[in-house]
Amino acid sequence: MDSSPPTGTYPTNPRLPLLTLPEARDAVRLLMALADDSSEGREARELAADVAGRLPSE
């Protein structure tokens, strides 16, 4: 069995975020629009809070 570490080639281009900051803010707004007292609404509110907590403050 080979005990050497795995090697590979990695792209040299900078990695892009999955969402831009404006897109993430829009997602938070949409999630808050879905928030209500249903179980899905509570989950939307919790996810919105989690995402909003990770966004940089202005």
ROSE-4610 file (N, C-alpha, C; in Angstrom, 1 decimal, always signed):
// ROSE-4610
residu = [M/M/M/D/D/D/S/S/S/S/S/S/P/P/P/P/P/P/T/T/T/G/G/G/T/T/T/Y/Y/Y/P/P/P/T/T/T/N/N/N/P/P/P/R/R/R/L/L/L/P/P/P/L/L/L/L/L/L/T/T/T/L/L/L/P/P/P/E/E/E/A/A/A/R/R/R/D/D/D/A/A/A/V/V/V/R/R/R/L/L/L/L/L/L/M/M/M/A/A/A/L/L/L/A/A/A/D/D/D/D/D/D/S/S/S/S/S/S/E/E/E/G/G/G/R/R/R/E/E/E/A/A/A/R/R/R/E/E/E/L/L/L/A/A/A/A/A/A/D/D/D/V/V/V/A/A/A/G/G/G/R/R/R/L/L/L/P/P/P/S/S/S/E/E/E]
num = [1/1/1/2/2/2/3/3/3/4/4/4/5/5/5/6/6/6/7/7/7/8/8/8/9/9/9/10/10/10/11/11/11/12/12/12/13/13/13/14/14/14/15/15/15/16/16/16/17/17/17/18/18/18/19/19/19/20/20/20/21/21/21/22/22/22/23/23/23/24/24/24/25/25/25/26/26/26/27/27/27/28/28/28/29/29/29/30/30/30/31/31/31/32/32/32/33/33/33/34/34/34/35/35/35/36/36/36/37/37/37/38/38/38/39/39/39/40/40/40/41/41/41/42/42/42/43/43/43/44/44/44/45/45/45/46/46/46/47/47/47/48/48/48/49/49/49/50/50/50/51/51/51/52/52/52/53/53/53/54/54/54/55/55/55/56/56/56/57/57/57/58/58/58]
x = [+0.8/+0.0/+0.9/+0.5/+1.3/+0.9/+1.9/+1.7/+2.0/+2.3/+2.6/+1.2/+1.3/+0.1/-0.4/-1.7/-2.3/-1.8/-1.7/-1.3/-2.3/-2.3/-3.2/-2.9/-3.6/-3.5/-4.7/-4.5/-5.5/-5.6/-6.7/-6.8/-6.1/-5.5/-4.9/-5.8/-7.0/-7.9/-8.5/-8.8/-9.3/-10.7/-11.0/-12.3/-13.4/-14.5/-15.6/-16.6/-17.2/-18.2/-19.4/-20.1/-21.3/-22.4/-22.5/-23.4/-22.6/-23.0/-22.5/-23.2/-22.6/-23.2/-24.6/-24.9/-26.2/-27.2/-26.7/-27.6/-27.9/-26.9/-27.1/-28.1/-28.0/-29.0/-30.4/-30.5/-31.8/-32.4/-31.5/-32.0/-32.5/-31.8/-32.3/-33.7/-33.8/-35.1/-36.2/-35.9/-36.9/-37.3/-36.3/-36.6/-37.4/-37.2/-38.0/-39.4/-39.6/-40.9/-41.7/-41.0/-41.6/-41.8/-41.2/-41.3/-42.7/-43.2/-44.5/-44.5/-45.6/-45.7/-45.7/-45.7/-45.7/-44.3/-44.1/-42.8/-41.8/-42.4/-41.5/-41.1/-42.1/-41.8/-40.8/-40.9/-39.8/-38.5/-38.4/-37.2/-36.6/-37.5/-37.1/-36.5/-37.1/-36.7/-35.3/-35.1/-33.9/-32.7/-33.1/-32.0/-31.7/-32.7/-32.4/-31.5/-31.7/-30.9/-29.5/-29.4/-28.0/-27.2/-27.9/-27.2/-26.9/-27.9/-27.6/-26.5/-26.3/-25.3/-23.9/-23.8/-22.5/-22.2/-23.1/-22.8/-22.0/-21.2/-20.4/-21.4/-21.1/-21.9/-21.4/-22.3/-21.9/-21.3]
y = [-1.2/+0.0/+1.2/+2.2/+3.4/+4.4/+4.8/+5.7/+7.2/+7.5/+8.9/+9.7/+11.0/+11.8/+11.9/+12.1/+12.3/+13.6/+13.6/+14.8/+15.0/+16.2/+16.6/+17.9/+18.3/+19.7/+20.5/+21.7/+22.5/+23.8/+24.3/+25.5/+26.7/+27.5/+28.7/+29.9/+29.7/+30.8/+31.0/+32.3/+32.5/+31.8/+31.3/+30.7/+31.8/+31.6/+32.6/+32.1/+33.0/+32.6/+32.0/+31.2/+30.6/+31.7/+32.6/+33.8/+35.1/+36.0/+37.4/+38.0/+39.0/+39.6/+40.1/+40.8/+41.2/+40.0/+38.9/+37.8/+37.2/+37.1/+36.6/+37.5/+38.8/+39.7/+39.5/+39.3/+39.0/+37.7/+36.7/+35.4/+35.5/+36.3/+36.6/+37.3/+38.3/+38.9/+38.0/+37.1/+36.1/+35.1/+34.7/+33.7/+34.4/+35.7/+36.3/+36.5/+36.7/+36.8/+35.5/+34.4/+33.0/+32.7/+33.5/+33.1/+33.4/+32.4/+32.5/+31.5/+31.2/+30.4/+28.9/+28.5/+27.1/+26.6/+25.3/+24.7/+25.1/+25.2/+25.6/+27.1/+27.9/+29.3/+29.6/+28.7/+28.9/+28.5/+27.4/+27.0/+28.1/+28.7/+29.8/+31.0/+31.3/+32.4/+32.0/+30.8/+30.3/+30.4/+29.9/+29.9/+31.4/+32.2/+33.6/+34.2/+33.9/+34.4/+33.9/+32.6/+32.0/+32.7/+32.8/+33.4/+34.9/+35.6/+37.0/+37.2/+36.3/+36.3/+36.1/+35.6/+35.3/+36.5/+37.4/+38.5/+39.6/+40.2/+41.3/+42.5/+43.2/+44.4/+45.5/+46.5/+47.6/+48.7]
z = [+0.0/+0.0/+0.0/-0.8/-1.0/+0.2/+1.0/+2.1/+1.8/+0.5/+0.2/+0.1/+0.4/+0.4/-1.0/-1.1/-2.4/-3.1/-4.3/-5.0/-6.2/-6.6/-7.7/-8.2/-9.2/-9.7/-9.3/-8.9/-8.5/-9.4/-9.7/-10.5/-9.9/-10.7/-10.2/-10.2/-10.8/-10.8/-9.4/-9.0/-7.7/-7.6/-6.5/-6.3/-6.0/-6.6/-6.5/-5.4/-4.7/-3.7/-4.4/-3.7/-4.3/-4.5/-3.7/-3.8/-3.6/-4.3/-4.1/-2.9/-2.3/-1.2/-1.4/-2.5/-2.8/-3.0/-3.6/-3.7/-2.3/-1.4/-0.1/+0.7/+0.5/+1.2/+0.6/-0.7/-1.3/-0.8/-0.6/-0.1/+1.3/+2.1/+3.5/+3.5/+2.6/+2.5/+2.0/+1.1/+0.6/+1.7/+2.4/+3.5/+4.6/+4.9/+5.9/+5.4/+4.1/+3.5/+3.7/+3.7/+3.9/+5.4/+6.3/+7.7/+8.2/+8.9/+9.6/+10.8/+11.4/+12.5/+12.2/+10.9/+10.6/+10.8/+10.8/+11.0/+9.8/+8.6/+7.5/+7.7/+8.1/+8.3/+9.4/+10.5/+11.5/+11.0/+10.2/+9.6/+8.7/+7.9/+7.0/+7.9/+9.0/+9.8/+10.4/+10.9/+11.4/+10.4/+9.2/+8.1/+7.7/+7.7/+7.4/+8.5/+9.7/+10.8/+10.7/+10.4/+10.2/+9.1/+7.9/+6.8/+7.1/+7.7/+8.0/+9.0/+9.9/+10.9/+10.2/+9.1/+8.4/+7.4/+7.2/+6.2/+6.9/+6.2/+6.8/+7.1/+8.1/+8.4/+7.6/+7.3/+6.5/+7.3]
